[in-house]
Amino acid sequence: MADWLLPTVFAVFIWWFSTGVVILLDGLPHRTFRWSLVISSLLAVGALGGLAHTASQTSVAGAYCAFTCALLLWGWHELSFLTGWITGPRKWGHTEGCSRWRQALQAVQVILWHELWLLLSLSLLAALTWKQANPIGLWTFAVLWCMRASAKLNLFLGVRNLGLEFLPSHLTYLQHYFRKAPMNLLMPFSITASTGMVVWLVMGAMAAESGSAAAIGRLLVATMLAMGVLEHWMLVLPISPSALWRWALRHRRQAGSPLDGGPIGATHAATATAPQELGTSGSTLRIQRDEKLLHARSA
């Protein structure tokens, strides 16, 4: 029992705690971002070294180390994105009145550099662990990437809980690419496919020798994938996911409020356009206001 309980509890705790740390750090004043990114970058470099070192190891310690190093590297990507350091070439909402396909293209532009860095890291991990005995680090990072990509797609297509409380103030423009809806067609497939993968990994752990590195590694990855499934359920169930990380959110300044339905950018069109578009629309509104005032005085 301990051979199953320990890796499961370890993976659940590190998922919960590391997520809270990232939420806490990107909610601090901007002057702290530099030090957060420096420390996180050093940890990421160390994590890459740890992944290279454990790639050929078949011990239980090697499995735990590779799993933890993959999470440290993932944490660097999350923090660099949420602090606004590595995002994409577009840093504002979608163009007012554009089609959903155009919105999708602009949404990709918002996160493009971040996604390219993720793919680069995934390729680097694949090269480090190619034909090696310990692929746990690669599997962990791949699971995190797949589940996060699925969550982003589901947020764009429409979910019940948008999680706007997790957005730092400097990234509030991201909310214009979210859609509030009870469900979308992709969500059942995302949950079913990932749940099936969890079952496959658990079956692999059961088939391996009890307490071996192969069994422990599969349990670690399966638990992390199960947490990703839980996150997907929290997007559509009538519950507040922020309750899990209230300790990390208590110093977060609340800016804005979630909308009741439809694509957020359609309701907040004024803030979903590029800066130059705002300037033009602002000038037009001022001219119209002056004309109305002039007509009122003439009357």
Phi and psi in degrees as GROMACS dihedral restraints (atoms count N, CA, C in turn):
[ dihedral_restraints ]
;  ai    aj    ak    al  type     phi  dphi    fc
    3     4     5     6     1   -63.4    20    10
    4     5     6     7     1   -31.3    20    10
    6     7     8     9     1   -64.9    20    10
    7     8     9    10     1   -24.5    20    10
    9    10    11    12     1   -95.7    20    10
   10    11    12    13     1   -37.8    20    10
   12    13    14    15     1   -70.1    20    10
   13    14    15    16     1   -44.0    20    10
   15    16    17    18     1   -61.6    20    10
   16    17    18    19     1   -51.8    20    10
   18    19    20    21     1   -64.5    20    10
   19    20    21    22     1   -32.8    20    10
   21    22    23    24     1   -66.7    20    10
   22    23    24    25     1   -48.4    20    10
   24    25    26    27     1   -64.1    20    10
   25    26    27    28     1   -40.5    20    10
   27    28    29    30     1   -60.5    20    10
   28    29    30    31     1   -46.6    20    10
   30    31    32    33     1   -66.7    20    10
   31    32    33    34     1   -41.3    20    10
   33    34    35    36     1   -63.5    20    10
   34    35    36    37     1   -44.1    20    10
   36    37    38    39     1   -64.8    20    10
   37    38    39    40     1   -44.9    20    10
   39    40    41    42     1   -69.6    20    10
   40    41    42    43     1   -30.9    20    10
   42    43    44    45     1   -64.5    20    10
   43    44    45    46     1   -49.2    20    10
   45    46    47    48     1   -66.1    20    10
   46    47    48    49     1   -46.7    20    10
   48    49    50    51     1   -71.2    20    10
   49    50    51    52     1   -45.0    20    10
   51    52    53    54     1   -65.6    20    10
   52    53    54    55     1   -36.9    20    10
   54    55    56    57     1   -62.8    20    10
   55    56    57    58     1   -43.0    20    10
   57    58    59    60     1   -63.8    20    10
   58    59    60    61     1   -38.4    20    10
   60    61    62    63     1   -63.5    20    10
   61    62    63    64     1   -43.7    20    10
   63    64    65    66     1   -63.5    20    10
   64    65    66    67     1   -43.6    20    10
   66    67    68    69     1   -60.7    20    10
   67    68    69    70     1   -42.1    20    10
   69    70    71    72     1   -64.7    20    10
   70    71    72    73     1   -45.2    20    10
   72    73    74    75     1   -67.7    20    10
   73    74    75    76     1   -40.6    20    10
   75    76    77    78     1   -79.7    20    10
   76    77    78    79     1    -4.6    20    10
   78    79    80    81     1   -95.6    20    10
   79    80    81    82     1    -3.7    20    10
   81    82    83    84     1   -77.8    20    10
   82    83    84    85     1   168.2    20    10
   84    85    86    87     1   -56.5    20    10
   85    86    87    88     1   149.7    20    10
   87    88    89    90     1   -59.1    20    10
   88    89    90    91     1   -27.7    20    10
   90    91    92    93     1   -65.5    20    10
   91    92    93    94     1   -17.6    20    10
   93    94    95    96     1   -87.9    20    10
   94    95    96    97     1   -11.7    20    10
   96    97    98    99     1   -62.2    20    10
   97    98    99   100     1   -37.1    20    10
   99   100   101   102     1   -59.5    20    10
  100   101   102   103     1   -47.1    20    10
  102   103   104   105     1   -70.0    20    10
  103   104   105   106     1   -36.6    20    10
  105   106   107   108     1   -61.2    20    10
  106   107   108   109     1   -42.9    20    10
  108   109   110   111     1   -71.9    20    10
  109   110   111   112     1   -36.2    20    10
  111   112   113   114     1   -63.1    20    10
  112   113   114   115     1   -48.7    20    10
  114   115   116   117     1   -64.6    20    10
  115   116   117   118     1   -43.0    20    10
  117   118   119   120     1   -64.4    20    10
  118   119   120   121     1   -37.4    20    10
  120   121   122   123     1   -65.2    20    10
  121   122   123   124     1   -40.8    20    10
  123   124   125   126     1   -63.6    20    10
  124   125   126   127     1   -41.3    20    10
  126   127   128   129     1   -64.6    20    10
  127   128   129   130     1   -37.2    20    10
  129   130   131   132     1   -65.9    20    10
  130   131   132   133     1   -41.5    20    10
  132   133   134   135     1   -62.9    20    10
  133   134   135   136     1   -43.9    20    10
  135   136   137   138     1   -62.5    20    10
  136   137   138   139     1   -36.3    20    10
  138   139   140   141     1   -65.1    20    10
  139   140   141   142     1   -40.5    20    10
  141   142   143   144     1   -62.5    20    10
  142   143   144   145     1   -40.3    20    10
  144   145   146   147     1   -63.2    20    10
  145   146   147   148     1   -41.4    20    10
  147   148   149   150     1   -64.4    20    10
  148   149   150   151     1   -38.3    20    10
  150   151   152   153     1   -67.1    20    10
  151   152   153   154     1   -39.5    20    10
  153   154   155   156     1   -66.5    20    10
  154   155   156   157     1   -38.2    20    10
  156   157   158   159     1   -69.1    20    10
  157   158   159   160     1   -38.0    20    10
  159   160   161   162     1   -91.4    20    10
  160   161   162   163     1    -1.5    20    10
  162   163   164   165     1   -58.8    20    10
  163   164   165   166     1   -32.7    20    10
  165   166   167   168     1   -99.2    20    10
  166   167   168   169     1     2.6    20    10
  168   169   170   171     1   -88.6    20    10
  169   170   171   172     1   143.4    20    10
  171   172   173   174     1  -117.8    20    10
  172   173   174   175     1    21.5    20    10
  174   175   176   177     1   -92.4    20    10
  175   176   177   178     1   163.1    20    10
  177   178   179   180     1   -63.2    20    10
  178   179   180   181     1   -40.6    20    10
  180   181   182   183     1   -60.3    20    10
  181   182   183   184     1   -37.8    20    10
  183   184   185   186     1   -63.6    20    10
  184   185   186   187     1   -37.5    20    10
  186   187   188   189     1   -66.0    20    10
  187   188   189   190     1   -45.9    20    10
  189   190   191   192     1   -63.0    20    10
  190   191   192   193     1   -41.6    20    10
  192   193   194   195     1   -65.2    20    10
  193   194   195   196     1   -45.2    20    10
  195   196   197   198     1   -63.5    20    10
  196   197   198   199     1   -40.9    20    10
  198   199   200   201     1   -61.5    20    10
  199   200   201   202     1   -47.3    20    10
  201   202   203   204     1   -66.7    20    10
  202   203   204   205     1   -40.6    20    10
  204   205   206   207     1   -63.9    20    10
  205   206   207   208     1   -38.5    20    10
  207   208   209   210     1   -63.0    20    10
  208   209   210   211     1   -38.6    20    10
  210   211   212   213     1   -68.7    20    10
  211   212   213   214     1   -37.1    20    10
  213   214   215   216     1   -63.5    20    10
  214   215   216   217     1   -42.1    20    10
  216   217   218   219     1   -65.4    20    10
  217   218   219   220     1   -41.3    20    10
  219   220   221   222     1   -63.0    20    10
  220   221   222   223     1   -39.5    20    10
  222   223   224   225     1   -60.1    20    10
  223   224   225   226     1   -36.6    20    10
  225   226   227   228     1   -62.1    20    10
  226   227   228   229     1   -43.3    20    10
  228   229   230   231     1   -64.0    20    10
  229   230   231   232     1   -43.3    20    10
  231   232   233   234     1   -63.2    20    10
  232   233   234   235     1   -45.1    20    10
  234   235   236   237     1   -67.9    20    10
  235   236   237   238     1   -40.2    20    10
  237   238   239   240     1   -65.0    20    10
  238   239   240   241     1   -30.7    20    10
  240   241   242   243     1   -77.1    20    10
  241   242   243   244     1   -49.9    20    10
  243   244   245   246     1   -70.9    20    10
  244   245   246   247     1   -21.4    20    10
  246   247   248   249     1   -84.1    20    10
  247   248   249   250     1    -5.4    20    10
  249   250   251   252     1    85.5    20    10
  250   251   252   253     1     7.5    20    10
  252   253   254   255     1   -73.9    20    10
  253   254   255   256     1   -47.4    20    10
  255   256   257   258     1  -124.4    20    10
  256   257   258   259     1   103.9    20    10
  258   259   260   261     1  -126.5    20    10
  259   260   261   262     1   -90.2    20    10
  261   262   263   264     1  -167.5    20    10
  262   263   264   265     1   174.5    20    10
  264   265   266   267     1   -70.7    20    10
  265   266   267   268     1   -19.0    20    10
  267   268   269   270     1  -104.9    20    10
  268   269   270   271     1   125.8    20    10
  270   271   272   273     1  -125.6    20    10
  271   272   273   274     1    37.6    20    10
  273   274   275   276     1  -150.7    20    10
  274   275   276   277     1   176.4    20    10
  276   277   278   279     1   -73.7    20    10
  277   278   279   280     1   178.7    20    10
  279   280   281   282     1   -73.5    20    10
  280   281   282   283     1   160.1    20    10
  282   283   284   285     1   -65.2    20    10
  283   284   285   286     1   134.4    20    10
  285   286   287   288     1   -61.7    20    10
  286   287   288   289     1   129.2    20    10
  288   289   290   291     1    80.4    20    10
  289   290   291   292     1     5.4    20    10
  291   292   293   294     1   -78.8    20    10
  292   293   294   295     1   164.1    20    10
  294   295   296   297     1   -71.4    20    10
  295   296   297   298     1   166.2    20    10
  297   298   299   300     1   -65.5    20    10
  298   299   300   301     1   -34.5    20    10
  300   301   302   303     1   -64.1    20    10
  301   302   303   304     1   -40.2    20    10
  303   304   305   306     1   -66.8    20    10
  304   305   306   307     1   -38.8    20    10
  306   307   308   309     1   -62.0    20    10
  307   308   309   310     1   -39.7    20    10
  309   310   311   312     1   -63.2    20    10
  310   311   312   313     1   -43.0    20    10
  312   313   314   315     1   -62.6    20    10
  313   314   315   316     1   -42.3    20    10
  315   316   317   318     1   -69.2    20    10
  316   317   318   319     1   -32.3    20    10
  318   319   320   321     1   -64.5    20    10
  319   320   321   322     1   -37.9    20    10
  321   322   323   324     1   -63.9    20    10
  322   323   324   325     1   -39.6    20    10
  324   325   326   327     1   -64.1    20    10
  325   326   327   328     1   -29.8    20    10
  327   328   329   330     1   -66.4    20    10
  328   329   330   331     1   -34.8    20    10
  330   331   332   333     1  -116.3    20    10
  331   332   333   334     1    15.1    20    10
  333   334   335   336     1   -59.9    20    10
  334   335   336   337     1   -52.1    20    10
  336   337   338   339     1   -63.9    20    10
  337   338   339   340     1   -38.0    20    10
  339   340   341   342     1   -61.4    20    10
  340   341   342   343     1   -44.6    20    10
  342   343   344   345     1   -68.1    20    10
  343   344   345   346     1   -37.7    20    10
  345   346   347   348     1   -65.4    20    10
  346   347   348   349     1   -38.7    20    10
  348   349   350   351     1   -65.4    20    10
  349   350   351   352     1   -38.2    20    10
  351   352   353   354     1   -62.5    20    10
  352   353   354   355     1   -44.4    20    10
  354   355   356   357     1   -65.9    20    10
  355   356   357   358     1   -36.3    20    10
  357   358   359   360     1   -63.7    20    10
  358   359   360   361     1   -44.0    20    10
  360   361   362   363     1   -65.0    20    10
  361   362   363   364     1   -41.0    20    10
  363   364   365   366     1   -62.9    20    10
  364   365   366   367     1   -40.5    20    10
  366   367   368   369     1   -65.4    20    10
  367   368   369   370     1   -39.1    20    10
  369   370   371   372     1   -65.1    20    10
  370   371   372   373     1   -42.1    20    10
  372   373   374   375     1   -64.8    20    10
  373   374   375   376     1   -38.1    20    10
  375   376   377   378     1   -62.9    20    10
  376   377   378   379     1   -38.9    20    10
  378   379   380   381     1   -68.9    20    10
  379   380   381   382     1   -38.6    20    10
  381   382   383   384     1   -68.1    20    10
  382   383   384   385     1   -32.1    20    10
  384   385   386   387     1  -107.1    20    10
  385   386   387   388     1     9.0    20    10
  387   388   389   390     1   -62.1    20    10
  388   389   390   391     1   122.7    20    10
  390   391   392   393     1    57.8    20    10
  391   392   393   394     1    28.4    20    10
  393   394   395   396     1   -99.7    20    10
  394   395   396   397     1   167.3    20    10
  396   397   398   399     1   -79.6    20    10
  397   398   399   400     1   -19.3    20    10
  399   400   401   402     1  -123.1    20    10
  400   401   402   403     1    92.0    20    10
  402   403   404   405     1   -93.7    20    10
  403   404   405   406     1    11.8    20    10
  405   406   407   408     1   -61.1    20    10
  406   407   408   409     1   -39.8    20    10
  408   409   410   411     1   -61.6    20    10
  409   410   411   412     1   -45.1    20    10
  411   412   413   414     1   -63.3    20    10
  412   413   414   415     1   -45.7    20    10
  414   415   416   417     1   -60.2    20    10
  415   416   417   418     1   -42.5    20    10
  417   418   419   420     1   -62.7    20    10
  418   419   420   421     1   -47.4    20    10
  420   421   422   423     1   -65.4    20    10
  421   422   423   424     1   -39.3    20    10
  423   424   425   426     1   -64.5    20    10
  424   425   426   427     1   -40.4    20    10
  426   427   428   429     1   -63.0    20    10
  427   428   429   430     1   -45.8    20    10
  429   430   431   432     1   -61.3    20    10
  430   431   432   433     1   -41.7    20    10
  432   433   434   435     1   -66.4    20    10
  433   434   435   436     1   -45.5    20    10
  435   436   437   438     1   -63.3    20    10
  436   437   438   439     1   -44.6    20    10
  438   439   440   441     1   -69.1    20    10
  439   440   441   442     1   -35.9    20    10
  441   442   443   444     1   -69.5    20    10
  442   443   444   445     1   -39.2    20    10
  444   445   446   447     1   -62.8    20    10
  445   446   447   448     1   -40.5    20    10
  447   448   449   450     1   -63.4    20    10
  448   449   450   451     1   -42.6    20    10
  450   451   452   453     1   -62.8    20    10
  451   452   453   454     1   -40.4    20    10
  453   454   455   456     1   -63.6    20    10
  454   455   456   457     1   -43.0    20    10
  456   457   458   459     1   -63.9    20    10
  457   458   459   460     1   -41.5    20    10
  459   460   461   462     1   -67.7    20    10
  460   461   462   463     1   -36.0    20    10
  462   463   464   465     1   -63.6    20    10
  463   464   465   466     1   -37.6    20    10
  465   466   467   468     1   -70.3    20    10
  466   467   468   469     1   -38.7    20    10
  468   469   470   471     1   -77.4    20    10
  469   470   471   472     1   -30.8    20    10
  471   472   473   474     1   131.2    20    10
  472   473   474   475     1   122.0    20    10
  474   475   476   477     1  -139.6    20    10
  475   476   477   478     1   167.8    20    10
  477   478   479   480     1   -73.1    20    10
  478   479   480   481     1   -48.7    20    10
  480   481   482   483     1  -104.4    20    10
  481   482   483   484     1   111.7    20    10
  483   484   485   486     1   -83.1    20    10
  484   485   486   487     1   -16.9    20    10
  486   487   488   489     1    65.8    20    10
  487   488   489   490     1    34.9    20    10
  489   490   491   492     1   -63.3    20    10
  490   491   492   493     1   -23.0    20    10
  492   493   494   495     1   -67.5    20    10
  493   494   495   496     1   -16.5    20    10
  495   496   497   498     1   -86.8    20    10
  496   497   498   499     1   -12.4    20    10
  498   499   500   501     1   -79.0    20    10
  499   500   501   502     1   124.3    20    10
  501   502   503   504     1   -69.1    20    10
  502   503   504   505     1   161.3    20    10
  504   505   506   507     1   -60.0    20    10
  505   506   507   508     1   -32.7    20    10
  507   508   509   510     1   -79.2    20    10
  508   509   510   511     1    -4.5    20    10
  510   511   512   513     1  -120.1    20    10
  511   512   513   514     1    20.4    20    10
  513   514   515   516     1   -64.4    20    10
  514   515   516   517     1   -19.4    20    10
  516   517   518   519     1   -65.7    20    10
  517   518   519   520     1   -17.9    20    10
  519   520   521   522     1   -64.1    20    10
  520   521   522   523     1   -27.8    20    10
  522   523   524   525     1   -63.0    20    10
  523   524   525   526     1   -20.5    20    10
  525   526   527   528     1   -73.1    20    10
  526   527   528   529     1    -9.6    20    10
  528   529   530   531     1  -102.7    20    10
  529   530   531   532     1     3.6    20    10
  531   532   533   534     1   -95.7    20    10
  532   533   534   535     1   151.2    20    10
  534   535   536   537     1  -128.0    20    10
  535   536   537   538     1   132.5    20    10
  537   538   539   540     1   -93.4    20    10
  538   539   540   541     1   120.5    20    10
  540   541   542   543     1  -157.6    20    10
  541   542   543   544     1   154.0    20    10
  543   544   545   546     1   -62.0    20    10
  544   545   546   547     1   -33.2    20    10
  546   547   548   549     1  -166.9    20    10
  547   548   549   550     1   162.3    20    10
  549   550   551   552     1  -136.8    20    10
  550   551   552   553     1   167.7    20    10
  552   553   554   555     1   -69.4    20    10
  553   554   555   556     1   -24.5    20    10
  555   556   557   558     1   -77.5    20    10
  556   557   558   559     1   -31.2    20    10
  558   559   560   561     1   -58.2    20    10
  559   560   561   562     1   -47.9    20    10
  561   562   563   564     1   -58.8    20    10
  562   563   564   565     1   -38.7    20    10
  564   565   566   567     1   -66.5    20    10
  565   566   567   568     1   -41.7    20    10
  567   568   569   570     1   -60.3    20    10
  568   569   570   571     1   -46.7    20    10
  570   571   572   573     1   -68.9    20    10
  571   572   573   574     1   -42.6    20    10
  573   574   575   576     1   -65.7    20    10
  574   575   576   577     1   -45.5    20    10
  576   577   578   579     1   -65.6    20    10
  577   578   579   580     1   -43.9    20    10
  579   580   581   582     1   -69.8    20    10
  580   581   582   583     1   -35.5    20    10
  582   583   584   585     1   -65.3    20    10
  583   584   585   586     1   -40.3    20    10
  585   586   587   588     1   -60.9    20    10
  586   587   588   589     1   -37.5    20    10
  588   589   590   591     1   -67.9    20    10
  589   590   591   592     1   -36.3    20    10
  591   592   593   594     1   -61.0    20    10
  592   593   594   595     1   -45.7    20    10
  594   595   596   597     1   -61.3    20    10
  595   596   597   598     1   -42.1    20    10
  597   598   599   600     1   -62.1    20    10
  598   599   600   601     1   -42.7    20    10
  600   601   602   603     1   -66.9    20    10
  601   602   603   604     1   -40.0    20    10
  603   604   605   606     1   -65.4    20    10
  604   605   606   607     1   -40.1    20    10
  606   607   608   609     1   -63.2    20    10
  607   608   609   610     1   -37.4    20    10
  609   610   611   612     1   -64.4    20    10
  610   611   612   613     1   -38.4    20    10
  612   613   614   615     1   -66.5    20    10
  613   614   615   616     1   -37.2    20    10
  615   616   617   618     1   -68.4    20    10
  616   617   618   619     1   -33.7    20    10
  618   619   620   621     1   -75.3    20    10
  619   620   621   622     1   -25.3    20    10
  621   622   623   624     1   -78.6    20    10
  622   623   624   625     1   166.4    20    10
  624   625   626   627     1   -63.2    20    10
  625   626   627   628     1   133.4    20    10
  627   628   629   630     1   -59.8    20    10
  628   629   630   631     1   129.5    20    10
  630   631   632   633     1    81.4    20    10
  631   632   633   634     1     0.6    20    10
  633   634   635   636     1   -78.8    20    10
  634   635   636   637     1   166.7    20    10
  636   637   638   639     1   -63.0    20    10
  637   638   639   640     1   -36.2    20    10
  639   640   641   642     1   -63.9    20    10
  640   641   642   643     1   -42.7    20    10
  642   643   644   645     1   -69.6    20    10
  643   644   645   646     1   -45.7    20    10
  645   646   647   648     1   -63.4    20    10
  646   647   648   649     1   -44.1    20    10
  648   649   650   651     1   -61.4    20    10
  649   650   651   652     1   -43.4    20    10
  651   652   653   654     1   -65.6    20    10
  652   653   654   655     1   -36.5    20    10
  654   655   656   657     1   -66.5    20    10
  655   656   657   658     1   -39.6    20    10
  657   658   659   660     1   -61.5    20    10
  658   659   660   661     1   -47.8    20    10
  660   661   662   663     1   -67.2    20    10
  661   662   663   664     1   -40.8    20    10
  663   664   665   666     1   -61.9    20    10
  664   665   666   667     1   -40.7    20    10
  666   667   668   669     1   -66.5    20    10
  667   668   669   670     1   -41.7    20    10
  669   670   671   672     1   -63.0    20    10
  670   671   672   673     1   -39.1    20    10
  672   673   674   675     1   -66.5    20    10
  673   674   675   676     1   -38.0    20    10
  675   676   677   678     1   -63.4    20    10
  676   677   678   679     1   -35.4    20    10
  678   679   680   681     1   -66.3    20    10
  679   680   681   682     1   -33.6    20    10
  681   682   683   684     1   -65.9    20    10
  682   683   684   685     1   -38.5    20    10
  684   685   686   687     1   -62.8    20    10
  685   686   687   688     1   -42.6    20    10
  687   688   689   690     1   -59.6    20    10
  688   689   690   691     1   -42.0    20    10
  690   691   692   693     1   -61.5    20    10
  691   692   693   694     1   -37.7    20    10
  693   694   695   696     1   -65.5    20    10
  694   695   696   697     1   -42.2    20    10
  696   697   698   699     1   -61.9    20    10
  697   698   699   700     1   -37.6    20    10
  699   700   701   702     1   -66.8    20    10
  700   701   702   703     1   -18.5    20    10
  702   703   704   705     1   -73.4    20    10
  703   704   705   706     1   -24.3    20    10
  705   706   707   708     1  -119.1    20    10
  706   707   708   709     1   -16.1    20    10
  708   709   710   711     1   -82.8    20    10
  709   710   711   712     1   152.7    20    10
  711   712   713   714     1   -77.3    20    10
  712   713   714   715     1    59.0    20    10
  714   715   716   717     1  -132.4    20    10
  715   716   717   718     1   162.2    20    10
  717   718   719   720     1  -101.4    20    10
  718   719   720   721     1   110.3    20    10
  720   721   722   723     1   -65.8    20    10
  721   722   723   724     1   -20.5    20    10
  723   724   725   726     1   -66.5    20    10
  724   725   726   727     1   -17.6    20    10
  726   727   728   729     1   -62.1    20    10
  727   728   729   730     1   -28.5    20    10
  729   730   731   732     1   -70.6    20    10
  730   731   732   733     1   -26.3    20    10
  732   733   734   735     1  -126.7    20    10
  733   734   735   736     1    37.1    20    10
  735   736   737   738     1   -60.6    20    10
  736   737   738   739     1   -33.7    20    10
  738   739   740   741     1   -65.3    20    10
  739   740   741   742     1   -28.0    20    10
  741   742   743   744     1   -87.1    20    10
  742   743   744   745     1   -16.7    20    10
  744   745   746   747     1  -100.9    20    10
  745   746   747   748     1    -6.4    20    10
  747   748   749   750     1   -67.0    20    10
  748   749   750   751     1   -22.5    20    10
  750   751   752   753     1   -99.1    20    10
  751   752   753   754     1     3.2    20    10
  753   754   755   756     1   -76.3    20    10
  754   755   756   757     1   129.0    20    10
  756   757   758   759     1   -74.2    20    10
  757   758   759   760     1   128.0    20    10
  759   760   761   762     1   -83.6    20    10
  760   761   762   763     1   122.6    20    10
  762   763   764   765     1  -126.2    20    10
  763   764   765   766     1   123.6    20    10
  765   766   767   768     1    78.3    20    10
  766   767   768   769     1  -178.4    20    10
  768   769   770   771     1  -147.3    20    10
  769   770   771   772     1   150.7    20    10
  771   772   773   774     1   -64.6    20    10
  772   773   774   775     1   149.4    20    10
  774   775   776   777     1   -91.6    20    10
  775   776   777   778     1   166.6    20    10
  777   778   779   780     1   -84.3    20    10
  778   779   780   781     1   -24.4    20    10
  780   781   782   783     1  -180.0    20    10
  781   782   783   784     1   167.9    20    10
  783   784   785   786     1    74.7    20    10
  784   785   786   787     1   173.1    20    10
  786   787   788   789     1   -66.5    20    10
  787   788   789   790     1   130.0    20    10
  789   790   791   792     1   -61.1    20    10
  790   791   792   793     1   -38.7    20    10
  792   793   794   795     1   -61.3    20    10
  793   794   795   796     1   -28.4    20    10
  795   796   797   798     1   -71.1    20    10
  796   797   798   799     1   -29.6    20    10
  798   799   800   801     1   -86.9    20    10
  799   800   801   802     1   -33.5    20    10
  801   802   803   804     1  -109.2    20    10
  802   803   804   805     1    55.6    20    10
  804   805   806   807     1   -61.6    20    10
  805   806   807   808     1   -31.9    20    10
  807   808   809   810     1   -64.1    20    10
  808   809   810   811     1   -33.3    20    10
  810   811   812   813     1   -98.6    20    10
  811   812   813   814     1     3.3    20    10
  813   814   815   816     1  -102.6    20    10
  814   815   816   817     1    14.0    20    10
  816   817   818   819     1  -115.7    20    10
  817   818   819   820     1   165.6    20    10
  819   820   821   822     1   -67.3    20    10
  820   821   822   823     1   158.1    20    10
  822   823   824   825     1   -55.4    20    10
  823   824   825   826     1   -40.7    20    10
  825   826   827   828     1   -67.4    20    10
  826   827   828   829     1   -30.9    20    10
  828   829   830   831     1   -69.0    20    10
  829   830   831   832     1   -36.4    20    10
  831   832   833   834     1   -62.0    20    10
  832   833   834   835     1   -41.4    20    10
  834   835   836   837     1   -62.8    20    10
  835   836   837   838     1   -40.5    20    10
  837   838   839   840     1   -66.3    20    10
  838   839   840   841     1   -47.2    20    10
  840   841   842   843     1   -65.6    20    10
  841   842   843   844     1   -35.0    20    10
  843   844   845   846     1   -64.8    20    10
  844   845   846   847     1   -40.9    20    10
  846   847   848   849     1   -64.8    20    10
  847   848   849   850     1   -40.4    20    10
  849   850   851   852     1   -62.3    20    10
  850   851   852   853     1   -42.7    20    10
  852   853   854   855     1   -63.8    20    10
  853   854   855   856     1   -40.0    20    10
  855   856   857   858     1   -64.4    20    10
  856   857   858   859     1   -40.8    20    10
  858   859   860   861     1   -64.0    20    10
  859   860   861   862     1   -44.8    20    10
  861   862   863   864     1   -62.0    20    10
  862   863   864   865     1   -39.4    20    10
  864   865   866   867     1   -65.2    20    10
  865   866   867   868     1   -40.6    20    10
  867   868   869   870     1   -65.9    20    10
  868   869   870   871     1   -38.1    20    10
  870   871   872   873     1   -65.1    20    10
  871   872   873   874     1   -42.4    20    10
  873   874   875   876     1   -62.3    20    10
  874   875   876   877     1   -40.3    20    10
  876   877   878   879     1   -64.7    20    10
  877   878   879   880     1   -39.9    20    10
  879   880   881   882     1   -64.1    20    10
  880   881   882   883     1   -44.2    20    10
  882   883   884   885     1   -63.7    20    10
  883   884   885   886     1   -37.5    20    10
  885   886   887   888     1   -65.3    20    10
  886   887   888   889     1   -41.1    20    10
  888   889   890   891     1   -68.4    20    10
  889   890   891   892     1   -36.6    20    10
  891   892   893   894     1   -64.6    20    10
  892   893   894   895     1   -37.5    20    10
